Amino acid sequence: MKEPLPWLLVVFALGASMLQAQDNFSFQGTFSTDDQVQLFDFTLASPETVTFQTWGYGGGTDAANTVISPGGFENLLTWFASDGSYINNSSACGAGNTYQDACLDAYGQVPLSAGTYVLALTQSGNSANCPDNMPGDLTCGFSQQGNGNYTPGTTGDPGCTAFCGTFGTQEDGNWAVDILKVNSASVVSATPEPVTMLLSGCGLALIGLAERRVARNIKIGDRL
């Protein structure tokens, strides 16, 4: 009897390629206070150079071809491994999208290994910290967390009550983030308190994926 092995291999190969297909993900939202933190998780099936880009401050057209209006707060992006350990942050100007003669959107282009990661969006000045205020583990929270609207008094605009810009400008809480060339990405939480649940969920997801791959390999081996 003719073995259907070649067809099975083709089917499995197609399934694997679909599983590993990369995509771009765009998100939008609004902060109500200066000290909020927006978390995202994203996964890579293989090593890749991932791009992070915000659009809230300067505006522009995101990866979903949505036109974003300028005027949002000044952005800071920080990324962590699946266990919450700090990797790096970026508040560098992104995409050249200037507003009021300033470029204050965040941008990062980062080579990463396969795995699950966490990206945190905060307003500039609200950085990840651990003891001694050094950038560190996600579970340590952020430097301005719990301080509500911490920006008034830091600019030349006496009438500003929140989202006060570096150059004395009144900004708003709107944000927009692109995560490019990843296999999946999603909004996790508006605040970092559920970090333990998040990391547990990431671990369970990876275990489940590994189990499915093992089961699939066993079935292929049985056919052989």
N, C-alpha and C positions, 0 to 999 in steps of 0.2 A: 504494500500500500504506500502510495506517495506521501511523504511527510510534508506538512504545510509549514515547515520551519522558516523558509525564506520569507513567506508572507507575514508570519508572526514577527520576524525581525524587523520588517518594514513598518508594521503597525506600531511596534514598540519604539522604533526610532522616531517615527512621526510624533508619537505621544511625548517622548522625551524632549523633542525640539519645541513642541508647544508649551511644555512645562517650563522650559528655559527661555521662552520668548521675552525679550526686554521691551519696556514701554516707558512712556513719559507720563507723569502724574501731576495734576494741577489742583491746588486747594485755595479756598478763600474763606475769610471769616473776619470777625471784629472783636477786639479786646474792649472791655468796659473799664478797666483800670490799668495803670502803668505796669503793675507788677505781675500781670498774668503771664502764663507760660503755655504755649501750644506745642504738644508733642505729636510726632508722627513716627510710625515704624515703617521700615522698608526692608526688603529681602533681595539677596543676590544669589542666583544659582551657580554662578561662576565669577571669578575675579573680573572687575570692571572699574573703569574710571567714571564715577558718578558726579553729576553736576547738581548743585543746589543753587537756586536763584529766587530772590524775593522781588516783588514788584510794587509793594504797597506805598513806598515813599515816593519814588519817581514816576510810577505808572508805566504803562507799556502794554505789549501784547504777550500773554503767557503762552505756554506750550499747547494749551487747548484752544488757541486763537481767540481768547477772550480779552477784550480791551479793558485794562485796569486803569482807573482814574488815579492821579497822583494825590498826595496830601496825607498819606498815612504816616505812622510813627517811624523813627529811625530803627533799622533792623539789626539784630544779632542772631546768627545761627550757630548752634553747637551740636556736635554729633558724638554719639556714644556707641560702644559695643553692646551686644545683647545682654551682657551681665551688668550694664550700667557704667562701665569704666569709661572715663573721658578719653576721647581721641583728639579732637581739635575744635577750634571755632573760627569763624570768619565774619568780619563786619566790613570787609572790603567792598568797594563800589562794584556793583554788578551791572552788566549790559550797557553801561554808559548812560543809564536812564536818570538824567539829572532833573532836579526840581528846585526852583528858587536858587539857582546857581550852585547847588550842592548835589553830590551823588552819595546817598546814604542807604541804598539798598545793599543787602548782603549777598555774597557770591562765594561759592567754593567749588573747586573741581578736584576730586579726591579719588585716588586709586584705593580700592577696597577689595578684600578677599571675599569669597563666598560666605554668606551668613546672614544674620538678622541684625539690624541696627536701629538706633533711635535718633531722631533729629528733633532738636528743640528750637523753637522760635521765641525770642524775647525782644523787648525793647532795649535799645542800646543802653548800657549801664547796668543791666540786670544779668550778670554773668554767672555761670556755674561755679559753685564753690564747695570747698570742704574746709576742715580746720585750717586756720591761718589764711583763709580767703584765697587759697590756691585753687585753680581749676581742677576739678576732680570728679568723683563718682556722682552719678545722677541722683542717687539717694540723698545726697547732701543738700539738695535744693539749689536755690539761686539767691544771689546776694541781696536783691531787693524784695524777695518774696515775703509777703505779709506787710509791706510798707505802703500798700495802696498806691496812691498817686504821688510818687516820689519826685517827679520832675518839676513841679512849681518851685520857683525860687532859684532854679539853676539856669534860667535864661533871662533875657532883658525884657520879657513881656510880663508886666505885673498882673495882667488880667487873666493869664493862663492858669487853668485849674488842673489840667491833665494833658498828657501827650504834648508837653512843651519841648520844642525843638532846640537843638544846640545853638542855632543862630537867632533865637528869639522869636521863632515862628510858632503859631498855633497849628498843631497837627491833629489827626484823628486816630481812632483805634483800628482802622481797616488794614488788613494784611492780605497778601497773596504770595503763595509759595509754589515753586516748581521743583520736583524731584525727578531727574532725568536719567534714563538708561538703567532702570532697575526692573526686577521681575514682579514686584508688588509693592504697594505703598498705601497707607491708610492713616486717617486721623485717629489718635489714641485717646487723648484727654486734654482738656483745657488747662489743667493744673498737674503738677508732677506727683501729687500724693499717691496715686495708684501705681507707683513704679514697681513695687513688688509683684502686684498682680500682672502688670505688663510683662515683666521679665519672665514670670512663670509661664504666662501664655505663650511668649516667644519660644521658650524651651520646649513646651508641650507640642507646639506646632512643628518644631524641628525634629523632635522625636517621632511624631506621627509621620512626617515626610520620610524619615529614614526607614521606619518600619515598612511603609508602602514600597519603598525602593527595594528593601531586602526581600519582601514577599514577591515582588515582581521578578527579581533575579532568580529566586528559588523556582518559580514557575518556568522561567526560561531554561534553567538547568535541568528540570524534570523532562522538558521536551527533548533536550539534547541526549 
